[in-house]
Amino acid sequence: MDYSYLNEALIILLAAVSVVTLFLRIGLPPIIGYLVAGLMVGPFGIGLISDVEHIKTFAEFGVVFLLFTIGLEFSISLLIRMKGTVLGLGGAQVFVTTAAATAIAYTSGIAFVNALVLGGVVAMSSTALVTKQLVDQVELHTRHGRNSLGILLFQDMMVVPFLILVASMSRDAIEPSLAALLIIFAEGVLVLGLIFVLGRWVLQPLFHMVAHFRSAELFTLTVLLVVICSSWLTHAIGLTFALGAFLAGVMLSETEFRHQVESEIRPFRDVLLGLFFITVGMMLNTGFLPEVWPAVLLLLVGLVICKLLLIGVLCRLSGWNSAVSMRTGLILAHGGEFGFAILLLAMDGGLLDSRVGQTMLAAMILSMALAPLVIRYNGLISTHLMPAAAARSRQEIKEKIMDVSREMRHHVIVCGFGRVGQHSASMLDETKVAYMAIDLDSGKVQEGMAQKRPVSYGDAGSLELLHACGLKQASALLITIIDFNTAMKIISRVRPLYPDLPIIVRTRKEMHLYQLYQAGASEVVADTFGSDQMLTREMLRRFKLGQ
């Protein structure tokens, strides 16, 4: 029996665990660790694995499952809610970046279709890296975070037509006219519509039937069956595996099974996506790099600077101030996993020669290696580059908060205006207690303002903004934000200045109760105890809130 596959699996797992552990220890994201692990063990590194093709075929399912989960998040209601950012800002970013990169590549002597593929590669940023980093930094719902999310959502949508284009060009091995390109996209749209309609009639009854048996194993198997069947169908008609997975996700996004499906598929997605990034690292020919280092560095600088400037300008044209525009550009100024998918597919199909492909691949890997640090310090970088604009942006937020809280005395400051924050605000309204709410989610802020509630956009972790909320005159501070690190930051900054101020905190984990009390919280309520009722009339009387 041939155990070569088992040996290769062992080598990959050993390299991945070792390198990713090291990268996590020094604070870098695992995606970069996967790329380095692949570079080390691949044919152009130590050479422990020489045949990448069969591993790459298996690893492509990482992108398949990623596109499936993207499809689960792609709902009509979400698109309507973020239509300005997604369709306006996101659409402009993809089309302008693609057009600019295509023009540069075309004038450099690359055929139009090949240049268009490179334009699509350059337009993409890393959804996985950006969303994880912003969540860790509690910046996902900031103004620059929402802009980045909207742009990424449109990028994810545009992966589908780019993959169709690359697959069709690789299959036909010709450079078509504009009319032929339009026919290709029309065929893709028609197939999308047909599969979507058929899926809506079949999938929901199927999952209702499976859910009736209350078997977690059967549910997981059914999800895998749907993803792979849909992927096989689109591949059978000449499109891509990933396209079918995306369709399956979209078809399930509006059903009541969406969150359960996502939780079941996440372990497969994460493992296979890690394997995909390992194969990307294996594809980088380090022996070829000395010949193209000047071109790689030039392309890296061009990729980062041009995307930064283009996204910044588009954000300014959309009405955002310079600081928010700069921070959005910094967050998205790198390559992404879907760019890798398009690039590798184009290289396999012969659309790009090895020199061009390897140069682009090296530049993208370097851009993603720099991205975590740029995203982490996007605020600090924008402040250094544009100190006046950053100061004006902070002052705008502060003045808006002060306009709302100017006349308030003995009020409650509510940090976070999510479900629990809104429920607490309603109870304060019922008991005639004044309050001022602050949240980083601009959508929730706009919703609250539409209801004539005293809520403003801002970072509750900023002592300056809490003072703008009237912290000195407040009778209590209510922290409904679920993020533990943010809650600890707020308490540690407020408690030394106001030792007698009641601070009531919500937490999701009982293990954090002791730490929050030690930090200075007056009362901590865990979700398991019913945080919807955390601000009861008894607690109002206990702390004499509003008096």
N, C-alpha and C positions, 0 to 999 in steps of 0.2 A: 504493500500500500504506500502511495506517495504522500508523505507528510509535509511537503514543501509549503503548502498553504498554511498549515498549522504553524510552521516555523516563522513564516512571514507575519502571521497574525501576532505571534508572541513578540517579535521584534518591534512591530508597530506599537503594540500596547505598552511595552517596556519603555520605548522612546517617548511616547505620548505622556505617560504617567510621570516619568522623570522630569521632562522638560516643562510640562504644564505646571507641575508642583513648584518648580523653581520660579517660573514666571509669576505665579500667583503669590509666592512668598515675597517677591520684590515689587508687587503691586501692578503687574502688567496683565492684560486680558489673556485668556487661554487661546484665543484665535492666533495670536502671534506665536505662542508656544507650539501650536500645531504646525504652523508654517516652518518654524525652525526644526522641529522634529522630522518633518518630511525631508527637509534639505539635508539633514545629517545622515539619515539612513538610506536615502534614495541613490539612484545610479550615478548622480553627479556629486555625491557627498562621500561617505564612507563606502558606499556600494554594497551594503548588506542586502538590499533589495534591488534587483536588476530589472525585473519585468514589472513595469508600472501599469500596463494596459488592463490586466484583469482586475487589479485593485481599483483603477480609475473607473471602470465600469460599475463596480459595486459602490464606489464612493459617490457616484452621480446621484444616488438615491438620497444623499444628504441634501442636495439642492431640491430634489423632488419633495421631500418632506418639509423643507423650509418654505417652498412655494405653496404647499398645502396649508400650512399654518398662516401664511400671508393671506391666502384665499379666505380662511376662516375669519380673519379680521376685516376683510373687505366687504362691508355691508352697505346697502344703499343709504341707510340712515346715517352712517358715519360719513359717507361722501357728501351728503346734503349738509351735515353739520359743519364740515370743514371744507366746503366747496371752494371758498375763496382762496384758502391756503393750498389745498390739494390741486385743484384745476388751474387756478391762476398762477400762484407762485411756483408750485411744483411743475406745472406744464411748461411755464416759461423757462425754468431752470433746465429741464431735460432738453427741450427743443433748441434753446440758445446754445447750451454747452455742446450738444451733439453737432449743431450746424458749425460752430466755431472750430471744433476739433476736426470735423470732416473736411472743412475748407483748408485747414493747415496741412492735414495729411495729403489731401488731393494735390495741393500746390507743391508738395514735396515729391510728387511723382508716383504716388500710390493710386491704384485704380479706384474709381468712384465707389463701387460697392464695398471694397475692402476698407476704404477710408470711412465709409458710413458705419461699418462694423466697429472700427476704432473709436469713432465718435460716440457710439452707444456704450462702449466699454468705459470711456472717460467720464461719461455723464453719471455713472452709477457710484453711489457711496455705500458704506456698509451698514445695513439695517441692524444686523446682529450686534455689531460693535457699538454703534451710536446709542441705540435704545438701552442696552445694558449699562453703558457708562453714564448716561443721563439719569437713569433710575438710581444708580448707586450714588450719584451726586445730588439727588433730589432736584433735578433741573428739567425733568421731562415735561412738566406743565408750565414752565416759564415761557415768556414770550419767544425767546430764541429756541427753546425746546419744542414748542408747538410748531413753530415755523419749520424746524428740522424734521419733525415727525410728518408734517404735511408733504414736504418735498420728498421724503423717503417713500411715503405711500404712493405717490405718483410714479416715482422711479420703479417701485416694485410692480406696478401695473404695466409699465412700459417694457419690462423684461420679456413679457409674453410675445409682443410683436417682434422684438429684436431676436429672440430665439427662433421664431418662425422664419424670419428673414435669413438668419445664418444657416438654419437647417435646409431651407429651400435652395439657397445658393450653393451649399456644399453638395446637395443632391444633383442639381442640374449642371454644376461645373461650368456655368456661363455667366457673363455679365449682362443682365437684362436691361431693357429700356425702362423708362419711368412707368409706362403703361403696364409692363410685365410685373413691376414691383407692386403697383396698385392691385393687379389681379391676385397676386400672392396674398396680400393683406385682406382682400375681399374674401378669398377662399378661407383664410384663417378665421375671419369674423363669422362667416356662415357656419363653419364647423363648431365654433364656440357656441353660437346660438342653438344649434341642433342638440349638442351634448347637454347644454344647460337645461333646455326644455325637457329632454328625456330624463335627465337626472332628477329634476324637481318632482317628476311623476313617480319615480321609482325609489329614491333614497329615503324620503321621509317615511313612507309606509314600511320600508325595510327596517329602519332603525326603531320604529314603533314596535314591530314584531320582535326584534332582538331584545329590546328593553323589557318586554313582557316576561322574559325568562329570568331576569335579574342575575345574569351571569357576567361577571367582569371579564372572564376569559373570552367568552363569545363576543362581547362588545368590542374588545381589543382586536380580535381576529377579523371582525366585520369591518372595522375601520381600516385595517391593513389591506383587506380585500378590495374595498372601495378605492383606496388610493392607487393601488397597483393596477387594478382593472382599468380605471380611468386613464392612468399613465400609458398602459399597454394599448388602449384604443387610439389615443392621439398619435402614438408612435406608429401604429399599424397603418394609419392613413397618411403618413409621411411628415408628421409634425414632431414635437419633442415630448419626452416623458414628463418633463416639468410642467408643460402646458396642461396636461391631463390632471396632474395633481392640483394645480391652481384652480381648475374648474371644479374639481371635487370639493375643495375648500369653500369656494364661493357658493356652491349649491347647498352646503351644510351650514353656511354662516347665518342664515335667517331661521334656522330650526332651533328647537329647545335643547338639542343635543350638542350645541356648539362647544360649550365649555367642557363638557365631559369628553368629547372627542379630542379637544386640544390637550387635555391632561393625559389622555391615554397615549397620544402620539408623540408627546414631548421627549420622552426618553429615547425613542428611536431617532427622532430628528437630531437631538444633540450629539449622540454618538456618531451617526452617519455624517453629520455636518463637520464634525471634528475630523473624520476620516477624509472628507473632501478637501479640507484645508491641508491635511498631510500630503495628499496627492498633488496639490498645487505646489507645495514646497519641493516635492520630488521632481516636478517638471522643470524647475529652474536649473539651467545648464551653467553651473559656476565656471566651468572651463571656457565657456564662450564669453563670459563677462569681461575679461580684460580687454577684449577687442571693442567692446561697446560701452565701456564705463562713461566716457564723455557724453554719449547719447543718452544713457540711463539717467545721469545726473541732470542733464538739460531737460529731459522729459519729466523727471520728478519735480524739479522747480517749476516747470511750466504747468504741470498738472495741479500742484498745490496752489500756486499763486493765481493762475487763471480762474480756477474754480472759486477760490476765495473772493476774487474781485467781481466775478460775474454774479455770484450769489449775493454778495454785499450790495451791488448796484441794483439788482432785481428787488431785493428787500426794501431798499430806499425808495424805489419807484412804486412799491406797494404801500408806502406810507409809514414804514417803520423808521425809527431814529437810527442814527449812525452806529450807536453802540450795539443795539439789538441786531442790526444788519451785519456788523463785523463778527459778532459772536456766532450768528447762524452760519456765516461763511467759514469760520474756523472749524466748526463742528463737522461740516460736510466736505472739507477740502482734502479728500483722499479717495482711494479706490475702494471697491467693495466686492463682496462675495458673488454677486450677480455679474459684475464686470469680469471676474475670473471665469464664471460659467460661460459667458459669451465668448471670451477670448480663447478658452480651451477648445470649445466647440468649433470656432473658426480655424484654429490651428489644426485640429484633427481633420477638418474638411478641406484643408488645403487652400483656404482663402488668404491666409497670411503665411509668408515664408518664415523660416526659423529665426532669422536675424530680427525682423520686425516684432515677431511674437515674443521672443526672449527679452528684447529690450523693453517692451511694454510690460511684460510679466515682472521683470526686476523692479521697474519703477513703481508698479502698483504695490508690490510686497513692501518696498521701502516706505511708501506713503502710509500703508497700514501699520507699519512698525512705529511711525511717528505719531499716528492719529491719537492713540490713547493719551499721550502726554499733552497734545494740543487741545483735545477735548477737556481734559481734566483742568487745565489752566486757561480755558478760553476767556474767563472773566478777567484774570490777571493780565493776559496778553492784550486784550482789547483796551484795558485801562492804561497800559503802558504806551500802546500805539496811538490811542485817541483819548487822552486824559480829560480833555474838555467835554467831549461828547459823552463819555461815561459818567462824568459828574452831572451833566445836564439830565441824563436819563434817570439817575438816582433821585435828583431833585424833583423831576416831574412826578415820579411815584410818590415821593414824600409829600409834595404839595397836594396831590389828589387825596391822599389819606387824611391830611390835616383839614382839608375842606369838609370831609365827612365827620371828623371827630372833634372839630373845633369847640363846640359848645357842650361837649359831654363831660359829666362829672359822676363819680361813683358808678361807673359802668363796668361791664364785663368785656374783656378783650377775648374774642374767640379766634384761636389760631387754627385755621383749616375750616373750609366751608363745604366739606363733602357731606355724605349722608348723615353722619353723627353730628357734625357741626350745624347742619341745617335743622336737624331735629332739636338740638339744644337751643338754637336761636328761636325756634317756634315756642319752646317752653318759656324762654325769657320774655317773648312777646306776650304770652298768656298771663304772665305774672307782673307785667308792666315794668320789667327791669331793662334798662337801657344797655345796649351792647354795640360793639364794633367788631366786625369780622374781617379777617385778612387771609388771602389764599393766593397761591402761585398759579392756580389753574384759571386762566383767563375765561374759559367757557363757563365755569361755575360762578365766577365773578359777574360776568354779563348776565347770567341767569338771575342771580340775586339782585342786581341793579334793576333789571326789568320788573322785579317784584317790589321795587322801592325799599329794599332792605339796605341797612348801613354796612355794605361790604365793599372792600377795595382790594385791588391787586397789590401784592407785595410779598416779600420773604419774611415770614414770621421769625426766622432765625436772626434777623438783623435787629440789633438793639436800637439803632437809629430809627427804624420804621416802627418799632413797638412804642418808642417815645412819641412818634408822630401820631400813633393811635391813642395817645393820652395815658400812657402807662403810669405816669406820676399820679394822676387823679383816679385811676381805675380801682375798683373794689375787689377784682379777682382776675386771674388769667386762666382761661380754659384752653387746654391743648388737645384738640381732637385729631391732629395729624398722626397717622399710624406709624410713620417712620421713627424708629427708636432713636437713631442718631440725631435727628432733627429735634426731637423732644428733649434729649439730653443737652443739646446745644442751647436751646431756649432757656431751660431751667438754670444751667450753669452761668448764663449771662445775666439773668434777671435776679436770681436769689441773693447774690452778694449785695446788690443795690437796694433791694426791697425785701428785707428779712421777714416782714410781717404780712406780706401780700399772699393771700390764698392762691395756690397754684394747683389746679385740678387737671390730671393727665389721663388720657386714654392709652391703653396698650393692647397689643394683640396677643402677647405672650406673658403668661404668668411669671416666667423666669426673670422678666425685666422689672417686676414689682419692687424688689429690694433695691435694685440699682437706682430706680427713679426716686424712691423714698430717700435713699442716701444722698442723692443729688440735691434734694430740697423740695420735692413735691409734697403738697399738703394732703392730697388724696389721689390715689391711683385706682382706676377702674379698668379691669380687663374685659375684653370682648366676651369672654365666656361667662362673665357675670351680668351681661346685658348692657352694653354701652349705650344703646339707644335710650336708656333711662338714666344715664349717668348724672344728668342735672335734674334731680328730683326736687320736689318742694322741700323735702327734709334737708337736702344739701343747701338749698337756698337759705333756709332758716339757720342752718348750722354756721354758715360762713357770713350770714347777714348780707348777702349780695345785693348791690344796688342801693344800700342804705347809707 
